[in-house]
Amino acid sequence: MSDDNSEITGSDEVEVDGTSGFSSNFENADLGDEESNQGLFDDLLSGEPIFENKEVLRPSYTPHELPHRSDQINKMATILVAALRGETPSNILIYGKTGTGKTASAKFVSKELESTSQKYSVPCDVEYINCEVTDTQYRVLAQLANKFIEKNKERIDDRVADLESLLEALEEYDADAERRRADAADSTDRTDEGTASDPFDFVSSEETRTETEKTVSETDISTGDNISDIDATSSDLPLEAGGSSDESSQPPDTSPAENPEPTDTDASDRDEATTESATLPPEHPLESTPFGSRSEVEDRIDELEADKDSFEEVPMTGWPTDRVYSVFFDAVDYDERVVVIMLDEIDKLVEKSGDDTLYNLSRMNSELENSRVSIIGISNDLKFTDFLDPRVKSSLGEEEIVFPPYDANQLRDILKHRSEVAFKGNALSDDVIPLCAAFAAQEHGDARRALDLLRTAGELAERSQAETIIEEHVRQAQDKIELDRVVEVVRTLPTQSKLVLFAIILLEKNGVHSINTGEVFNIYKRLCEEIDADVLTQRRVTDLISELDMLGIVNAVVVSKGRYGRTKEISLSVPLEETEAVLLSDSRLSDIDDIQPFVQARFEN
């Protein structure tokens, strides 16, 4: 017993949860260099994890149940059920602020639609496009075209595989038929050999044939039948079919009319006997198919392979837009199906490239022969349709669904529902979920923000090796998320906007409060000279300040100065030092951190 244990202990293979792991032979490990392993991760791994499944708290996760969105989901399902009948569903526009469950609900319904279409064998495809990333007509059409080309190739492969299976079934059928013919030939040969080997068989056969002919001739005389027909028929029948033993034992003068009529039972017995004695061939593989021969199946395989080779994927750049549209059109119309195209952040697409894409997509059905297209547009901007062409607006906005913001109680239900899957038991204190819901409800009922708060609070608790998430972790998560948002927004700003923001920071560092537009513009010009950037007009700088105000980075309020007109009073809305550090991480701005711009003296009212 001890020998077996020693063999298991010395194995190089470690099995964890039933699966083979990596090699861990510590006997041969070099432990002399202690500096190579300083336990950097050992301490972090020592604590018990709080999360059971962290992905449940991410915005990309689509739950199996969406609390407080059943009305919107049912309305979408009522519209899209037409696709399962082979009809064209109405186009849908979904409105609502960020984090109100628009995308999650639409993805949930589309997943149900695809699974149901497979259940009832109704061809239906749903494609999702994020227009915040794919924001031009070319990219949208190219991405859709390539997706449908890929789907078409997969379906062609499936059909070719089915046809090849049909050819294999034909080969098996032909081989089986050949075996049956060979067996029948062997059986005939054995019968002939047996007949020839019996020296007295011809005597009994002759007597039986004479007796049969005598009976038939007598029957012929009484009934008046054509004897030649009967002879021709009886010569091909076995002896049992020519007459029964009862008929042969009747006296010659017995009239056939006196014989009893055969009953149904007798007829059925004869049918069963005939069926049992005859071996019927199995069903032919092509019987229930549209093909009449093997060559037709092979020709169809060649056609499908040619179709597959003809598909050409669209590059992300380089083609004329009309060519991209043509390839997309052909790819969609290759099969008979209903296509639902989901355009998330559709307002970004309209802002960037106009409504040409929506016009082309909404007018496709008048040209398609095999398929039908329906569009689902998702937008945070309730007024983006004001910029659409009236023709596009009328065809696109056939059905509108509004998602209202969540209140604190609804957010609490959502967080509770997700936390049951995301965390291990007793990982949350009682005040964590209500506090996360309250913070998110203050910001327009954003469920995404509530989930981020809960996940970040769990990460902070796990890093501090706490066993339970408490209120303090939530407050730390609130500060961290705000800072992360600022860092991400500032980091992705254009260079000109960064210069304007940097001018405001320099003014605040020099103690200037209620900064006006003129002061920002003066310092902005100095900064442009330092990095050799183009200087925009003061009117354009004012527009950039308004954009920073919209992003929540600065606070710009229009103040009336009486007869001196109106001006904007500007103040920073984000942490100064952290924002400055993000700006200086830009290589173009990193050399101007020591500038002390001239600040014009002014009299405060």
C-alpha positions, -999 to +999 in steps of 0.1 A: +000+000+000+028+024+008+045+016-025+013+027-044+011+060-025+048+067-032+042+062-069+013+086-069+032+112-049+062+111-073+041+116-104+048+145-126+011+149-135-012+167-111-050+161-114-072+189-102-110+185-103-107+155-125-086+172-152-049+168-158-029+199-148+006+210-156+038+193-144+047+201-108+076+179-098+090+199-069+117+174-061+137+186-091+128+223-086+157+247-079+148+264-046+183+278-040+175+312-056+149+325-031+150+360-048+134+344-079+102+339-060+093+367-036+057+356-029+043+385-049+011+366-057+011+342-028-003+367-004-030+377-029-040+341-034-041+333+003-075+350+009-108+334+000-123+348-032-156+367-029-168+363-064-185+332-077-190+346-113-178+381-118-189+382-155-225+384-144-219+420-132-204+432-165-225+452-190-218+427-218-236+399-199-271+391-211-291+376-182-318+349-186-343+372-169-346+410-170-366+424-141-390+453-147-386+451-185-413+425-193-436+450-210-409+462-234-398+426-241-433+414-248-439+443-272-407+435-291-417+398-292-452+407-305-436+427-334-408+401-343-431+370-342-439+378-378-404+366-387-414+331-375-443+331-399-420+340-428-433+376-429-414+408-427-415+423-391-420+461-387-389+482-381-384+491-344-368+521-328-358+517-291-352+549-270-339+554-235-311+568-215-278+549-208-282+518-186-320+514-190-317+479-204-323+486-241-294+466-255-298+437-230-335+434-237-330+435-275-303+409-273-325+387-251-354+389-275-331+382-305-316+352-288-351+338-281-361+345-317-331+326-332-336+296-309-373+295-317-367+297-354-344+267-351-370+248-332-396+253-359-371+251-388-379+287-399-348+305-414-342+336-393-309+354-387-302+383-363-270+404-367-258+430-341-238+461-350-224+486-325-225+518-344-203+536-318-174+514-332-187+507-367-197+543-375-196+547-413-218+534-441-189+515-456-180+497-424-216+488-415-222+473-450-188+456-451-193+440-417-228+428-425-217+415-459-189+395-444-212+380-417-237+368-442-210+355-465-197+334-436-233+322-428-238+312-464-206+293-465-215+274-434-249+265-449-233+254-481-210+231-462-240+216-443-258+210-476-228+195-493-223+172-463-260+161-466-257+154-503-225+134-498-243+113-472-270+108-498-244+095-523-230+072-496-266+059-490-269+053-528-236+033-528-248+012-500-282+006-517-265-004-550-242-027-531-271-043-512-290-048-545-260-065-560-258-088-530-295-097-534-291-105-571-260-126-563-280-145-536-309-150-559-286-164-586-269-188-561-304-200-549-314-207-585-282-227-591-288-247-560-324-255-570-313-267-604-286-289-590-311-304-565-336-312-593-310-328-615-296-350-587-330-367-580-334-396-606-371-401-599-381-364-597-391-362-634-416-390-628-434-373-600-433-340-618-447-355-650-475-372-631-484-340-613-483-320-645-506-345-662-530-344-634-530-306-633-536-303-670-565-328-667-581-308-640-576-275-659-590-289-691-621-303-673-626-269-657-622-252-690-649-272-707-674-264-680-666-227-678-658-218-713-626-200-704-598-194-729-576-224-724-545-209-740-546-180-715-549-204-686-521-225-698-499-195-703-506-183-668-504-216-650-470-224-665-455-195-647-470-203-613-458-226-587-478-258-581-496-243-550-509-215-572-523-238-599-546-258-576-551-269-541-552-304-527-589-301-522-595-294-559-574-323-570-593-348-548-628-337-562-645-361-586-643-351-623-680-345-626-681-319-597-693-286-610-672-255-601-703-237-592-709-261-563-676-251-547-679-227-518-668-191-525-634-181-509-638-161-477-620-129-468-600-148-442-587-171-469-577-141-491-558-125-463-541-157-454-529-160-490-517-123-490-497-128-459-482-160-472-472-142-504-457-112-485-437-135-463-424-155-492-414-124-513-385-102-502-393-066-510-364-042-518-358-015-492-368+022-499-347+039-525-326+068-511-337+092-538-374+084-534-382+114-511-357+138-527-360+161-557-332+142-575-338+115-601-303+101-604-268+100-589-256+125-615-281+151-605-269+149-569-233+153-580-242+182-603-259+199-573-227+195-552-207+211-579-231+240-581-229+246-543-191+244-544-191+270-572-214+293-552-190+290-522-160+299-543-178+329-558-183+346-524-157+374-520-152+390-486-153+427-484-121+445-472-125+472-445-113+498-470-107+503-507-139+494-524-165+518-538-196+519-516-219+508-543-199+476-548-199+469-511-237+473-511-240+450-541-220+422-524-240+427-492-273+425-511-263+393-529-251+377-497-284+385-479-306+373-508-287+341-514-311+321-491-348+324-483-348+338-447-359+368-425-330+390-414-331+413-384-303+438-383-298+454-348-280+488-349-270+498-314-261+535-309-278+543-342-276+580-335-238+578-337-240+564-372-264+592-383-242+619-368-210+605-384-222+595-419-258+608-423-289+587-431-277+570-463-271+537-446-306+537-430-321+547-463-305+518-482-314+492-455-350+504-451-355+502-489-340+468-495-372+448-493-385+462-525-356+447-544-350+414-525-364+382-540-357+355-514-351+372-481-367+400-460-349+426-438-361+443-406-342+469-386-340+474-349-324+508-340-313+515-304-305+551-294-298+572-263-310+604-281-347+608-282-344+635-309-320+620-334-349+612-358-353+650-363-322+649-385-334+621-407-348+624-442-387+623-440-387+591-462-362+574-439-381+585-408-414+572-421-400+538-431-377+533-401-398+544-372-428+521-377-427+509-341-412+529-312-405+515-277-393+537-249-373+524-219-378+546-188-350+550-162-350+526-133-359+539-098-340+529-067-363+500-059-360+485-094-322+488-093-322+471-059-341+441-075-317+440-104-286+440-081-301+414-059-309+391-088-274+394-102-256+392-068-271+358-061-251+344-090-221+367-088-210+364-052-205+335-028-229+332+002-228+359+029-203+380+009-225+412+010-235+432+040-272+443+042-265+480+033-244+474+001-271+468-025-293+496-012-264+520-013-253+510-048-289+514-060-292+548-044-260+561-060-271+549-094-306+562-091-292+597-085-276+594-120-307+589-141-314+553-130-284+538-147-284+500-141-250+498-157-236+522-132-251+502-103-236+470-116-202+487-120-204+500-084-212+466-070-185+448-090-158+475-082-168+473-045-163+436-046-129+439-063-117+465-037-129+442-009-111+412-024-079+431-028-080+441+008-086+404+017-119+413+034-144+385+038-174+408+034-182+438+012-193+467+034-206+503+028-170+517+029-161+496-001-191+510-021-180+546-013-144+539-024-158+523-056-179+554-063-147+576-061-127+552-082-153+549-110-156+586-112-119+590-115-117+562-141-144+578-161-126+611-161-093+595-170-108+577-199-127+607-213-097+630-210-073+605-225-094+602-256-100+639-262-087+655-294-055+676-291-073+709-294-097+700-266-068+689-245-051+723-250-083+742-240-087+720-209-050+725-200-055+763-203-083+761-177-062+739-154-033+764-155-056+793-147-071+774-117-035+765-105-028+802-105-057+809-083-081+823-109-118+816-102-148+820-124-126+819-155-140+836-186-137+826-222-112+854-231-087+843-204-089+807-216-084+818-253-053+839-244-035+810-226-047+786-253-029+806-279+003+804-259+001+767-256-005+763-293+027+782-299+047+760-275+037+728-294+035+743-328-003+736-332-028+755-353-046+782-334-084+780-337-107+811-335-122+822-302-156+812-314-144+776-320-127+776-286-160+786-271-176+756-288-149+733-274-156+746-239-193+738-244-183+702-254-162+698-223-192+711-203-214+685-220-189+657-210-190+669-174-153+678-173-159+716-168-188+736-156-195+766-180-224+789-170-235+819-192-235+850-170-249+884-180-226+914-174-252+940-181-241+965-207-208+946-211-227+917-226-227+880-216-198+857-209-192+822-198-178+816-163-158+784-163-147+761-135-131+726-134-155+698-125-129+670-121-099+665-098-072+689-109-040+669-103-053+636-118-066+654-149-033+673-153-014+640-151-036+624-178-030+655-201+008+653-195+008+617-205+001+629-241+035+631-258+027+665-274+017+681-242+045+666-220+070+695-226+047+724-215+041+715-178+065+742-165+048+771-184+036+799-162+013+818-184+006+855-179-027+860-161-044+893-168-052+913-136-089+921-132-112+938-107-137+915-091-172+927-087 
